[in-house]
Amino acid sequence: MSKNKVLLSFDVEEFDLPREHGGEISVKEGVKVSSSGLLKILDLLRRKEVKATFFVTGNFARVNPELVSKIVDEGHEVACHGVDHFEPKKSDIKESIKIVGKLAKIYGYRQPRMFGISYSDLKDAGYKYDSSVNPAFIPGRYNHFDVPRKPFFKNGVLEIPTSVATFMRVPLFWLALHLFPKKVYLKLALMAANKTGYFATYFHPWEFSDELVGCKEVPSYIKKNSGDKLVERLEFVIDGLAKKSYIFETYNEFADSYLRTLDKN
């Protein structure tokens, strides 16, 4: 019997959340905030011997290429996450792979804020997979109740949707671990994995930064259980999934195994 897979990912972007709420922050300062959280994430993954996929923006790669190289050196996958996280452009699909591709071999893409994406453009740019779909309803963001929960192909690109709860498609993304009791989150994650064969979720390094708590423009519900508290919560979830002998894979590893399964059939 094959084991369920865990696809743990992090959107490595310049911290720009204050700009969404009327504040100002430079790209350089945003990268600094995210970098501090990223170091905590890498430390946790090293201790747990878990591999993950890091979707990196062009801005972050330009400002802190050393840290992107560290991600690669520690055995994780680096993928693309646009160029400027706050102002995504159509050209970013090709531009980001030019920038981030100097530091790592690129196979996948995730659109900033999971906005709409052109699969034809992804195919033309040479991406194997995309992960820009959360098959749930989130007010003000997207309504994807009609999108499959399992991987699917679009214009020759494999789409790997983020996992949602088995009932009402409740999102199991980053904010859920801030707000839900950690035991509830883990239970929902296990249920989702049992339904689709995998559990895929994503976080942002700035959530793990101590500097997030003092940022007055960020709503309190986002700052809840952030910083070291979120490190502890994520560790709890990783341990819970590991106890079930679930296999932690990068998105590219999952895509390859998924494609091999299709070839056999």
N, C-alpha and C positions, 0 to 999 in steps of 0.2 A: 504493500500500500504506500503510495507516494505521500510525502509529508507536505503540509501546507507551507507556503513561502511567505516571508516577511520582506517587504520592500520599504525600507526606511530611507527617507530623503529629507534634504535640507535646502531651502532656497537661499543661497548665499548672495545677498543683495546689499546695496548700500541702504542703511536704515533711513527710510524716508517717511515713516508714518506720521511724524509731526506735520508734514506738508499736507497730508490728507485732512488734517484738522485745523488748518489755518496758521500753522507755525512755519518756521524756516529752519533748515539745516543744510549744510553744504554736503557735497558728495564725499569729500575727504573725512568730514566728521562722521557721516553716516557709515562709512567703511570702518572707521575706528570702533564705533559701537558694535557693529556686527563682528568684527575681528575678535573682540574680547569674549563674545559669546561662543564663537566658533572654536576657540581654544578649549573651552570647557567641554564642548561636544566631542572634539577629537580625543580628549582625555577619557571621557566616559566610554566611547567606542573602543578605545585601546584597552581599557580595563576589562571590558566585556567581550573582547575579541569578536566584535561585530563589524561587518562591512556595510557601507551605506553609499548612496548616490547624492552628490552635491551639485545642484543646478546653480551655476555661477553667472552673474551678470558681467558684461564687458567692463562696466565702470569699476566693479570690485577687482577684477583681474588686472586692470591697469594700475590701480592704486596700491594693491597688495598682492603682487604676483608671487611673492615668497610663500604666502600662506596657502595659495592655490597649489603651489608645487608641494607643499607639506601634505595636503590632502592626498595627492597622488602618491607621494612617497610612503604614506601609511596604508596604501593598498585599497583606497576607495576609488569610486568612479567619479569623474567630473563630467558634467553635461552643461548645456547652455541654458541661460535664463534671460535672453535679450541683452540689451546694452544698457540703456538708462531705464531703471525700474519704474520711475515715476511717469516717464513719457515714452512708452513703447511705440515703435514705428514698424511699418511693414518691412523695411529694409533690415531690421535687426536680426531676422532669421539668418541671413547670410553674413551680416557684419559681426554678429556675436561669435560665430564659429571661426572667423578670421582672428579675432582677438583671443578668445579662450583657447582656441585650438593650438595656439603657440605654446601652451603650457600642458596640454593633455590631448589624448586621442578622444575625439568626440563622436558619440553615437546618438545622443538623445537631446530633446529640447522640452522646455516648459515655458509657456508664455507668462510674462508678469501678470500677477493677479488672476491668472487663468482666464484671461480674456479670450475672445474668439481667435482662431488660428487658421491659416490657409495650409491645408495638407499638400496641395500642389507645390507651394513654395517650400515646404519642408522636404518634400521628395526631391525637388530640384537642387536643394542645398546639400543633399546627401545624408540626411538624418534617417536612421533606422526606425526610431520610435519617438513618440511624443507622450507627454503626460500633462496635458493642459485641461483635463476634464474632471470635474468633481460632479458626479451624477446625483446631485441633490438640489434643493431649492434654498438659496440664501438671499434674503431680501436685499435689493440694491446691488447684487453681484451677478447672479445668474439663476436660471431655472432649467435644470437638466433632468427632470423627471423622466423624460423620454429616451435618455441615453442609456445604453447597456451598462451593467455593473462590471461585466467581464471585458477583457481585451477584445478589440475589434480592429479591422483594417479600414483605412480610408485613403484612397488614392495611393496605395502601395506603402503607406506608413502604418506601423502598429501603434494604436492608441492604447495606453495602459491607464484606465481610470483610477482615481483615488477611491479608497473603500468608504462605504457608507453603512449605517446600521441596517439590519435585516428588516426592520419595520420603519415605515415612513421615510426611509432614506435619510435618516438623521446624519449630518456630517460628522465624520470622525477625524477631522483634520486638526491642525495645531490648536485652535481655540478651544476645542472640546476638552483637551487635556488640562487646560487652565480652569475650566468651569465645572466639568463633571467630577464626581468623586473618582479617585483613581481606580478603585475596584470595579466601578461601573464601566469606566472607559475600557478596562482590560476585558471585561466580560463581553462588551459589544464588539471589541476587536476580534476576539476568539469566534464569536458567532458569525461575523462577516467573513472571516477566513474559511470557516467551515462551509459557508454557502458558495463562495467563489473559488476556493483553493488558494487564495492569497490575501494578505492584508497589506495595503499600501497607504502610507500616510506621509505628511510633510510638516516640517517646522521651519522656523527662521532663526538664525543665530542670534539676532537682536533680542529674541524672547528670553534668552539665557544670560543676557548681559545685566550686570548690576546697575548700569546707567539707565535702564528702562524705567525703573521705579521712580526716579526723580524727574522724568520727562513730563512736564505739566500738560502738554498738549494731548498726550495719549490717554484715552478713556480708562477709568479704573478697572473695568471688567477685563481689559486686555492685560493690565499689569498684575492682576490677581494670579498668585502662584507662579510668578515669573522668577528669573534669576536662578539661584541655587535651588529654590523649591521646585522649579521645573526640571532641573537636572535630576533631582531625587524622584520625581514622578515618572520621568522617562525611563530611568533605571528600573523602577518598579514594573513598568510595562514590558521592557526588554526581558527582565527576569521571568515574568509571567509567560511570555511567549516562548522563551527558551525552555522552560519546564515542560512545555508540550512538545518539545523536540522539533519545533518549527525551524525551517532553514532560512537564515538571513542571506539574501542575495542582493546584488546591485541590480538596477533596472536593466542594464545591458545583459547581465547573466540570465535574468528572467526572460528577456526578449529572445535570447538565443535558444533557451530550453523550450520556450513556447513555440518557436518556429520549427524546432526539431520534431516536436510532437505533431505538429500539423503535417510535416513531411511524411511521417510514419503512417499517418491516416490517409 
